[in-house]
């Protein structure tokens, strides 16, 4: 609501802000939203003082102190936060929405946030909020907020899908979050980093309005802090700008993380904003479409960030290793291949020949079982740390496939089974043309394997008769949308 030429009033779910001249006066609403309680004057005074102190860590130039509002009789009526007014056209959100080139601004903000995180407070009290049980509690609070609006403002199925995916990710990822804690990545951060609260000025970026009402919600993984802004940038300007900010943050911070973790944190922040926006709608404010869009954004990131276990199997010469490698590149996954691992366990180099008849030597039942067990062990460690895994093997034994299925279930990973297929007139020349391969299979061994193999009806067939890239495209499509593309045919050139 515009009050005058140089005056404005804006409202959030927790505050009312008056813009007067070059100053902003921020009043806490007397509300109890569960996650914050500002129902008393004393609570609002404390919140104002804390807001000034905490935000002075990042942007002391903007925060001028706490004000006291007096009644006509001189008694204290309420308290405000006093701030310098920022030029609205220089907010990062406005710059992104206007469609301008913002790479320089993103770079400056990423550098500023990295510098802040490098000196931010750490310690046992802070670090424990980075453990998986703490994040699960936070998620449950957000999901409770979403469920209150499910079937009304928010789509009930989308809320349920978000809940299922978030819960499954957390269930198998304790070692991932422990490793982040041990690396010192949990800090007393910003906690509420939105693009409209970042101002790109000549003196450098100012990052305003950190979370002040609950310390534990501000004790976050540095990636979580950065992912909040990346999510909001995506909400206003599309995926590319959010991805670019996280790329820059990674470069400046030197941090490396599994692809799934950045998706998960962005999903958590989008779900949080969806729940908060829904509260604002309940108060009679705008934002119904934004709440729904943010929930959809959360669900999409959770789907993209699923930890996956993909079995890529097939007989010798069907191109399974080529498909496995290409698929892993596209998914950002780790490949564990049976042929080189079998030789590693025997103390051999991948190119050392161990050729023998079917079922003998290194290819005996005992050696084969040990190889598959080692594959599962390595995959379990990777999955627990948030890495998707592609297991490249023949997978002709139904019992071994059942063990892999159990691994996926225990790790909270999405399982996909792909079986590479090609006719014998194609596979035999491929086998004979191999040089320096870790595989020792001959055309005769391949023929025997085809007879001995257990049926694999649940696998999605990948036709590798044609170009390798076409088979990889099909494999990627099937991982993301199983069976939807089953009628595709990949033909040769």
Secondary structure as GFF3:
##gff-version 3
##sequence-region A 1 493
A	DSSP	beta_strand	2	4	.	.	.	ID=ss1
A	DSSP	beta_strand	7	11	.	.	.	ID=ss2
A	DSSP	beta_strand	15	20	.	.	.	ID=ss3
A	DSSP	beta_strand	23	28	.	.	.	ID=ss4
A	DSSP	alpha_helix	41	59	.	.	.	ID=ss5
A	DSSP	beta_strand	63	70	.	.	.	ID=ss6
A	DSSP	beta_strand	76	84	.	.	.	ID=ss7
A	DSSP	three_ten_helix	88	90	.	.	.	ID=ss8
A	DSSP	alpha_helix	92	97	.	.	.	ID=ss9
A	DSSP	alpha_helix	103	119	.	.	.	ID=ss10
A	DSSP	alpha_helix	124	127	.	.	.	ID=ss11
A	DSSP	three_ten_helix	128	130	.	.	.	ID=ss12
A	DSSP	alpha_helix	132	147	.	.	.	ID=ss13
A	DSSP	alpha_helix	156	171	.	.	.	ID=ss14
A	DSSP	alpha_helix	174	182	.	.	.	ID=ss15
A	DSSP	beta_strand	186	188	.	.	.	ID=ss16
A	DSSP	three_ten_helix	195	197	.	.	.	ID=ss17
A	DSSP	beta_strand	198	201	.	.	.	ID=ss18
A	DSSP	beta_strand	204	207	.	.	.	ID=ss19
A	DSSP	alpha_helix	215	218	.	.	.	ID=ss20
A	DSSP	beta_strand	219	221	.	.	.	ID=ss21
A	DSSP	alpha_helix	222	237	.	.	.	ID=ss22
A	DSSP	alpha_helix	239	253	.	.	.	ID=ss23
A	DSSP	alpha_helix	259	282	.	.	.	ID=ss24
A	DSSP	alpha_helix	288	304	.	.	.	ID=ss25
A	DSSP	beta_strand	308	314	.	.	.	ID=ss26
A	DSSP	alpha_helix	320	331	.	.	.	ID=ss27
A	DSSP	beta_strand	334	337	.	.	.	ID=ss28
A	DSSP	alpha_helix	338	345	.	.	.	ID=ss29
A	DSSP	three_ten_helix	361	363	.	.	.	ID=ss30
A	DSSP	alpha_helix	365	384	.	.	.	ID=ss31
A	DSSP	beta_strand	389	392	.	.	.	ID=ss32
A	DSSP	alpha_helix	398	410	.	.	.	ID=ss33
A	DSSP	beta_strand	414	421	.	.	.	ID=ss34
A	DSSP	alpha_helix	424	432	.	.	.	ID=ss35
A	DSSP	alpha_helix	443	452	.	.	.	ID=ss36
A	DSSP	beta_strand	460	463	.	.	.	ID=ss37
A	DSSP	alpha_helix	468	480	.	.	.	ID=ss38
###
